Amino acid sequence: MPATPAWPPQSTPRLFVDAALAAGHMLRLDGGQAHYLVQVMRIRPDDPVKLFDGETGEWLGIAREVGKRALTLEVTGHLRDRETVPDLWLVLAPIKKGRIDWMVEKACELGAARVVPVLTRRTVVDKLKHDRLRAHAVEAAEQCGRTAVPELADPVKLTRLLADWPEDRALFFADEEGGVPALEAMRARPGPAAILIGPEGGFDGEERAAIRALPQAVGISLGPRILRADTAAAAATALWMAAAGDWS
C-alpha cells in the first residue's frame, strides 16, 4: 500500500504570530503576513499553515476565509512543544547594516537564546533599528524551524555589561591576541554561557584588560586566521553548540 503523505506537508508555510495560540482560536491576519500567505504562497481555503508564537510551540492553522488583503486561520491542533533553547547569549559589537542583520539571522539559526549588542570604544555603529533586527530574527526562526525567537536586548556599553555580568555565566571572548582554543575552553566550562565578539577594530588595551579581569571571562582563539566580526560570531556560536549546546 502507498505510504500516507505527511500532514501537514513539509512545504507548508511557517509563520510567527505575536499572539498566544491555542486550539480553536480564530486568527485574523492582514498586512505583510496576509500578503505573504495570499499573494506569495497562494494560500487558499482549507490550506494548512504552521504557526508558532515563541512560547507554546508549533500549531496547525487551516485557512478558513481568504481575501485579497486578509485571511482568517483556525488553529486546529498542537504539532510540537516549544524547543529547549540552549542557554547561550551572543554579545556582539554592532557593525554596518547588512552584516549586523546577517549576524542576528545566524544567531537565530544556530540556536542562540539571546543577542546583546554591546558598545565599545571602536564600535562604528551606535544606533540600531530594533524592529528591523527583530524582523530578521523572526524570519530566520520561520525558515529554520525554530519554535522560539531569540531575545534581542537593547544596546549596552561594555563597562555596564561587565559591571552587571551574572556570576554563573561564563563569558568566552574572541581575543585577537590569542587565548585557549575555543572548543577546549567551551568543553571545560559547561552551563550558562555567552560569547563576546568585538568590533572590526578589536578591543582596545583597557577594554581587553577589563574583560580579562572579570572572573567569568575566558579568552578564546578561533584559529590561526584573522576573522571578520560576523564570521567570528558564527564560528564561535557553532563551536559552542558542538561543545556544550544541542548539537551533540
C-alpha positions in Angstrom: 0.0 0.0 0.0 1.3 3.5 -0.7 2.5 5.5 2.3 0.2 8.0 3.9 1.5 11.5 3.0 2.8 13.6 5.9 0.3 16.1 7.3 0.9 18.9 7.2 3.3 18.6 4.2 6.9 19.7 4.7 6.3 22.5 2.2 3.6 24.1 4.4 4.4 27.8 5.2 5.5 28.6 8.7 4.6 31.9 10.3 5.4 33.6 13.6 2.4 35.3 15.3 2.7 37.7 18.2 -0.3 36.3 20.0 -0.9 33.3 22.3 -2.1 30.3 20.3 -4.5 27.6 21.4 -6.7 25.0 19.7 -9.9 26.5 18.4 -8.7 30.1 18.1 -9.6 32.0 15.0 -6.7 34.1 13.9 -7.2 37.0 11.5 -4.1 38.2 9.6 -3.6 41.3 7.5 -0.8 43.5 6.3 2.5 41.9 5.4 1.7 38.5 6.8 -1.5 38.2 4.8 0.3 39.4 1.7 2.9 36.7 2.1 0.4 33.9 2.6 -2.2 35.1 0.0 -0.1 36.7 -2.7 3.3 34.9 -2.4 2.3 31.4 -1.1 -1.1 31.4 -2.8 -2.9 30.1 0.2 -6.5 29.0 -0.5 -9.3 28.0 1.8 -8.6 24.7 3.7 -4.8 25.0 3.1 -2.6 24.4 6.1 -0.2 26.9 7.7 2.2 26.1 10.6 2.1 28.7 13.3 4.3 29.5 16.4 4.2 32.2 19.0 7.6 31.7 20.6 6.0 30.4 23.8 3.7 27.4 23.3 5.3 25.5 20.4 4.1 24.9 16.9 0.4 24.7 15.9 -1.5 23.8 12.8 -3.7 26.5 11.3 -6.2 26.0 8.5 -7.2 28.8 6.2 -11.0 29.5 6.5 -11.6 32.9 4.9 -9.2 34.2 2.3 -9.4 37.6 0.9 -7.1 39.8 -1.2 -5.7 41.6 1.8 -6.6 39.5 4.8 -7.3 35.9 5.8 -8.6 34.0 8.8 -6.9 30.9 10.1 -8.4 28.3 12.5 -5.9 26.9 15.0 -6.8 23.2 14.9 -4.1 21.3 16.7 -0.7 21.3 18.5 2.1 19.9 16.4 5.0 20.1 18.8 6.2 21.7 22.1 8.4 24.7 22.3 12.1 23.8 21.8 14.5 23.6 24.7 16.7 26.6 24.0 20.5 26.2 24.8 21.5 28.9 27.4 23.8 30.9 25.1 23.9 34.6 24.7 25.7 36.2 21.7 27.1 39.5 22.8 28.4 41.5 19.8 29.6 44.9 18.8 27.3 46.3 16.1 28.8 46.6 12.6 27.4 48.1 9.5 23.9 47.4 8.2 23.6 44.2 6.3 26.3 42.4 8.3 24.7 43.0 11.7 21.4 41.7 10.1 23.3 38.6 9.0 24.8 38.1 12.5 21.3 38.2 14.1 19.9 35.9 11.5 22.7 33.3 12.0 22.5 33.6 15.8 18.9 32.5 15.5 19.6 29.7 13.0 22.4 28.4 15.2 20.2 28.3 18.3 21.2 31.2 20.5 18.8 32.3 23.2 19.7 36.0 23.4 21.5 38.6 21.3 23.0 41.5 23.2 24.5 44.5 21.2 27.5 45.9 23.1 29.0 49.4 22.5 32.8 49.5 22.7 35.3 52.3 22.0 35.8 51.2 18.5 32.2 50.4 17.7 31.3 52.3 14.5 27.6 51.8 14.6 25.9 53.0 17.8 22.3 53.2 16.7 20.3 50.1 15.7 16.9 49.7 14.3 15.5 47.2 16.8 12.4 46.4 14.7 14.5 45.6 11.7 16.8 43.3 13.6 13.8 41.6 15.3 12.2 41.0 11.9 15.4 39.3 10.7 15.3 37.1 13.8 11.7 36.2 13.2 12.2 35.4 9.6 15.2 33.2 10.4 13.1 31.3 13.0 10.3 30.8 10.5 12.7 29.4 7.9 14.9 27.2 10.1 12.0 25.5 12.1 12.7 27.1 15.5 9.7 27.5 17.8 11.4 30.2 19.9 12.7 33.6 18.7 16.0 34.8 20.3 15.5 37.7 22.7 17.0 40.9 21.3 18.4 43.1 24.1 18.9 46.9 24.0 22.4 48.1 23.3 24.6 48.4 26.4 28.0 49.9 27.0 30.8 47.4 27.6 31.6 48.9 31.0 27.9 48.4 32.2 27.8 44.9 30.7 30.8 43.8 32.7 29.7 45.5 35.9 26.3 43.7 35.7 27.6 40.3 34.5 25.9 37.3 36.1 28.1 35.3 38.4 27.0 31.9 37.0 27.5 32.7 33.3 30.8 32.1 31.5 32.0 34.8 29.1 34.0 33.5 26.2 35.5 36.4 24.3 37.2 36.1 21.0 40.6 37.7 21.6 42.6 38.6 18.6 45.8 38.4 20.8 45.1 34.7 21.4 43.6 32.5 24.1 42.6 29.0 24.8 41.4 27.0 21.7 37.7 27.7 21.6 36.4 24.1 21.6 38.7 23.2 24.5 37.6 26.2 26.6 33.9 25.6 25.9 34.0 21.9 26.8 35.7 22.8 30.1 33.0 25.3 31.1 29.6 23.8 30.5 26.5 25.6 31.7 25.1 29.1 31.0 27.5 30.9 28.7 27.9 33.9 26.4 30.2 34.7 23.5 31.6 38.2 23.2 32.6 39.4 19.7 34.3 42.8 19.5 34.1 45.5 16.8 36.0 45.2 13.5 38.9 47.2 15.0 39.0 44.9 18.0 39.0 45.8 21.7 41.5 48.4 22.9 44.0 47.6 25.6 41.9 49.0 28.5 38.8 47.1 27.3 40.7 43.8 27.0 42.2 44.2 30.5 38.7 44.9 31.9 37.3 41.8 30.2 40.1 39.6 31.4 39.7 40.9 35.0 36.2 39.5 35.0 36.4 36.1 36.8 33.9 34.5 34.4 35.8 35.6 31.3 37.8 33.2 29.2 39.8 34.4 26.3 39.5 32.1 23.3 41.2 31.6 20.0 39.3 30.9 16.8 42.2 29.6 14.8 45.2 31.0 13.0 43.4 33.3 10.6 42.0 36.8 11.2 38.2 36.5 11.0 35.8 39.3 10.3 33.5 40.0 13.2 30.5 38.4 11.6 32.5 35.3 10.7 33.8 35.1 14.2 30.3 35.3 15.7 29.0 32.4 13.6 32.1 30.3 14.1 32.2 30.7 17.8 28.5 30.0 18.2 28.8 26.9 16.1 31.7 25.7 18.2 29.8 26.3 21.5 26.7 24.4 20.1 29.0 21.4 19.3 30.8 21.6 22.6 28.1 22.4 25.1 24.8 23.0 23.2 22.3 20.8 21.4 24.5 19.6 18.5 25.9 16.7 20.4 
